[in-house]
C-alpha cells in the first residue's frame, strides 16, 4: 500500500495481482484500516484492468 501511496505502479499484471493478494491478506488479518485497504484494492483492480486492456491491444 505504501507503494501505491507514493504513486508507484506495478510493472505488470503479475506484480499487480501479487500486490492485491498481499492487501487481501492484510484485510483478513485486520492489520490496516479496512477503508484504506478497500481504496487501495479498488485502485489496483483498475490498474489490472488497464494492463489487460493494453495487453489485448498488442495481441
OpenMM code with the backbone's topology and positions (N, CA, C; nanometers):
from openmm import Vec3, app, unit

residues = "UNK UNK UNK UNK UNK UNK UNK UNK UNK UNK UNK UNK UNK UNK UNK UNK UNK UNK UNK UNK UNK UNK UNK UNK UNK UNK UNK UNK UNK UNK UNK UNK UNK UNK UNK UNK UNK UNK UNK UNK UNK UNK UNK UNK UNK UNK UNK UNK UNK UNK UNK UNK UNK UNK UNK UNK UNK UNK UNK".split()
positions = [
    Vec3(0.0833, -0.1177, 0.0000),
    Vec3(0.0000, 0.0000, 0.0000),
    Vec3(0.0880, 0.1242, 0.0000),
    Vec3(0.2027, 0.1142, 0.0618),
    Vec3(0.2955, 0.2259, 0.0658),
    Vec3(0.3368, 0.2668, -0.0758),
    Vec3(0.3593, 0.1682, -0.1607),
    Vec3(0.3976, 0.1975, -0.2992),
    Vec3(0.2864, 0.2726, -0.3719),
    Vec3(0.1635, 0.2287, -0.3533),
    Vec3(0.0507, 0.2967, -0.4171),
    Vec3(0.0377, 0.4398, -0.3653),
    Vec3(0.0568, 0.4578, -0.2351),
    Vec3(0.0501, 0.5913, -0.1756),
    Vec3(0.1563, 0.6835, -0.2336),
    Vec3(0.2709, 0.6266, -0.2693),
    Vec3(0.3803, 0.7060, -0.3259),
    Vec3(0.3674, 0.7228, -0.4775),
    Vec3(0.2624, 0.6642, -0.5367),
    Vec3(0.2405, 0.6777, -0.6804),
    Vec3(0.3152, 0.5756, -0.7635),
    Vec3(0.3738, 0.4759, -0.6987),
    Vec3(0.4453, 0.3708, -0.7708),
    Vec3(0.3424, 0.2705, -0.8225),
    Vec3(0.3535, 0.2367, -0.9493),
    Vec3(0.2602, 0.1431, -1.0109),
    Vec3(0.3290, 0.0092, -1.0349),
    Vec3(0.2538, -0.0993, -1.0273),
    Vec3(0.3127, -0.2298, -1.0576),
    Vec3(0.3564, -0.2342, -1.2035),
    Vec3(0.4635, -0.3067, -1.2300),
    Vec3(0.5194, -0.3057, -1.3665),
    Vec3(0.4438, -0.3944, -1.4645),
    Vec3(0.3653, -0.4893, -1.4107),
    Vec3(0.2889, -0.5771, -1.4985),
    Vec3(0.1718, -0.6371, -1.4213),
    Vec3(0.0921, -0.7173, -1.4905),
    Vec3(-0.0278, -0.7760, -1.4300),
    Vec3(0.0083, -0.8711, -1.3156),
    Vec3(0.1127, -0.9467, -1.3315),
    Vec3(0.1534, -1.0419, -1.2276),
    Vec3(0.1886, -0.9680, -1.0983),
    Vec3(0.2630, -0.8597, -1.1096),
    Vec3(0.3002, -0.7810, -0.9917),
    Vec3(0.1766, -0.7184, -0.9279),
    Vec3(0.0855, -0.6680, -1.0096),
    Vec3(-0.0371, -0.6062, -0.9580),
    Vec3(-0.1212, -0.7085, -0.8820),
    Vec3(-0.1322, -0.8280, -0.9375),
    Vec3(-0.2089, -0.9327, -0.8700),
    Vec3(-0.1419, -0.9731, -0.7386),
    Vec3(-0.0096, -0.9767, -0.7373),
    Vec3(0.0641, -1.0089, -0.6156),
    Vec3(0.0367, -0.9034, -0.5073),
    Vec3(0.0410, -0.7771, -0.5456),
    Vec3(0.0112, -0.6689, -0.4509),
    Vec3(-0.1306, -0.6855, -0.3972),
    Vec3(-0.2237, -0.7197, -0.4856),
    Vec3(-0.3637, -0.7359, -0.4468),
    Vec3(-0.3788, -0.8479, -0.3440),
    Vec3(-0.3105, -0.9592, -0.3669),
    Vec3(-0.3164, -1.0723, -0.2738),
    Vec3(-0.2632, -1.0305, -0.1366),
    Vec3(-0.1557, -0.9553, -0.1356),
    Vec3(-0.0985, -0.9084, -0.0093),
    Vec3(-0.1979, -0.8191, 0.0646),
    Vec3(-0.2654, -0.7312, -0.0085),
    Vec3(-0.3658, -0.6451, 0.0543),
    Vec3(-0.4822, -0.7276, 0.1093),
    Vec3(-0.5245, -0.8290, 0.0358),
    Vec3(-0.6323, -0.9170, 0.0841),
    Vec3(-0.5921, -0.9873, 0.2134),
    Vec3(-0.4682, -1.0329, 0.2192),
    Vec3(-0.4194, -1.0997, 0.3401),
    Vec3(-0.4226, -1.0047, 0.4592),
    Vec3(-0.3783, -0.8808, 0.4372),
    Vec3(-0.3797, -0.7819, 0.5450),
    Vec3(-0.5217, -0.7461, 0.5862),
    Vec3(-0.6123, -0.7476, 0.4903),
    Vec3(-0.7529, -0.7197, 0.5220),
    Vec3(-0.8086, -0.8303, 0.6115),
    Vec3(-0.7773, -0.9546, 0.5786),
    Vec3(-0.8236, -1.0682, 0.6589),
    Vec3(-0.7637, -1.0672, 0.7990),
    Vec3(-0.6400, -1.0222, 0.8095),
    Vec3(-0.5732, -1.0156, 0.9397),
    Vec3(-0.6110, -0.8899, 1.0181),
    Vec3(-0.6816, -0.7984, 0.9489),
    Vec3(-0.7253, -0.6713, 1.0089),
    Vec3(-0.6080, -0.5907, 1.0639),
    Vec3(-0.4994, -0.5868, 0.9861),
    Vec3(-0.3807, -0.5133, 1.0270),
    Vec3(-0.3869, -0.3661, 0.9892),
    Vec3(-0.4665, -0.3343, 0.8878),
    Vec3(-0.4742, -0.1981, 0.8353),
    Vec3(-0.6203, -0.1582, 0.8258),
    Vec3(-0.6472, -0.0308, 0.8421),
    Vec3(-0.7823, 0.0235, 0.8314),
    Vec3(-0.8494, -0.0303, 0.7054),
    Vec3(-0.9665, -0.0906, 0.7214),
    Vec3(-1.0333, -0.1562, 0.6088),
    Vec3(-1.0745, -0.0582, 0.4992),
    Vec3(-1.1103, 0.0636, 0.5354),
    Vec3(-1.1483, 0.1622, 0.4330),
    Vec3(-1.0283, 0.1965, 0.3456),
    Vec3(-0.9150, 0.2150, 0.4075),
    Vec3(-0.7919, 0.2453, 0.3321),
    Vec3(-0.7533, 0.1270, 0.2438),
    Vec3(-0.7661, 0.0069, 0.2978),
    Vec3(-0.7362, -0.1135, 0.2197),
    Vec3(-0.8296, -0.1268, 0.1006),
    Vec3(-0.9577, -0.1033, 0.1223),
    Vec3(-1.0551, -0.1135, 0.0128),
    Vec3(-1.0226, -0.0152, -0.0985),
    Vec3(-0.9832, 0.1064, -0.0627),
    Vec3(-0.9466, 0.2052, -0.1639),
    Vec3(-0.8251, 0.1591, -0.2438),
    Vec3(-0.7251, 0.1064, -0.1752),
    Vec3(-0.6047, 0.0587, -0.2429),
    Vec3(-0.6371, -0.0601, -0.3334),
    Vec3(-0.7243, -0.1487, -0.2855),
    Vec3(-0.7617, -0.2656, -0.3653),
    Vec3(-0.8401, -0.2240, -0.4898),
    Vec3(-0.9267, -0.1257, -0.4771),
    Vec3(-1.0001, -0.0758, -0.5940),
    Vec3(-0.9040, -0.0138, -0.6941),
    Vec3(-0.8073, 0.0608, -0.6439),
    Vec3(-0.7073, 0.1234, -0.7300),
    Vec3(-0.6291, 0.0156, -0.8061),
    Vec3(-0.5904, -0.0902, -0.7377),
    Vec3(-0.5177, -0.1996, -0.8026),
    Vec3(-0.6037, -0.2716, -0.9060),
    Vec3(-0.7314, -0.2918, -0.8754),
    Vec3(-0.8207, -0.3569, -0.9720),
    Vec3(-0.8305, -0.2745, -1.1000),
    Vec3(-0.8366, -0.1440, -1.0865),
    Vec3(-0.8404, -0.0567, -1.2048),
    Vec3(-0.7112, -0.0685, -1.2847),
    Vec3(-0.5972, -0.0747, -1.2134),
    Vec3(-0.4686, -0.0887, -1.2813),
    Vec3(-0.4605, -0.2214, -1.3555),
    Vec3(-0.5084, -0.3270, -1.2930),
    Vec3(-0.5075, -0.4593, -1.3572),
    Vec3(-0.5926, -0.4562, -1.4836),
    Vec3(-0.7082, -0.3926, -1.4771),
    Vec3(-0.7950, -0.3813, -1.5950),
    Vec3(-0.7259, -0.3046, -1.7069),
    Vec3(-0.6575, -0.1952, -1.6723),
    Vec3(-0.5861, -0.1163, -1.7729),
    Vec3(-0.4743, -0.1979, -1.8361),
    Vec3(-0.4017, -0.2719, -1.7531),
    Vec3(-0.2933, -0.3554, -1.8054),
    Vec3(-0.3485, -0.4592, -1.9013),
    Vec3(-0.4587, -0.5217, -1.8645),
    Vec3(-0.5216, -0.6217, -1.9519),
    Vec3(-0.5654, -0.5589, -2.0831),
    Vec3(-0.6237, -0.4394, -2.0772),
    Vec3(-0.6674, -0.3705, -2.1995),
    Vec3(-0.5486, -0.3408, -2.2891),
    Vec3(-0.4396, -0.2957, -2.2310),
    Vec3(-0.3200, -0.2661, -2.3091),
    Vec3(-0.2658, -0.3930, -2.3735),
    Vec3(-0.2611, -0.5016, -2.2955),
    Vec3(-0.2109, -0.6281, -2.3486),
    Vec3(-0.2995, -0.6793, -2.4623),
    Vec3(-0.4311, -0.6623, -2.4516),
    Vec3(-0.5224, -0.7076, -2.5557),
    Vec3(-0.5013, -0.6295, -2.6856),
    Vec3(-0.4613, -0.5031, -2.6752),
    Vec3(-0.4374, -0.4217, -2.7930),
    Vec3(-0.3129, -0.4671, -2.8688),
    Vec3(-0.2204, -0.5340, -2.7998),
    Vec3(-0.0983, -0.5804, -2.8636),
    Vec3(-0.1133, -0.7186, -2.9259),
    Vec3(-0.2224, -0.7853, -2.8942),
    Vec3(-0.2420, -0.9211, -2.9477),
    Vec3(-0.3040, -0.9139, -3.0854),
] * unit.nanometer
topology = app.Topology()
chain = topology.addChain("A")
for resn in residues:
    res = topology.addResidue(resn, chain)
    for name in ("N", "CA", "C"):
        topology.addAtom(name, app.Element.getBySymbol(name[0]), res)
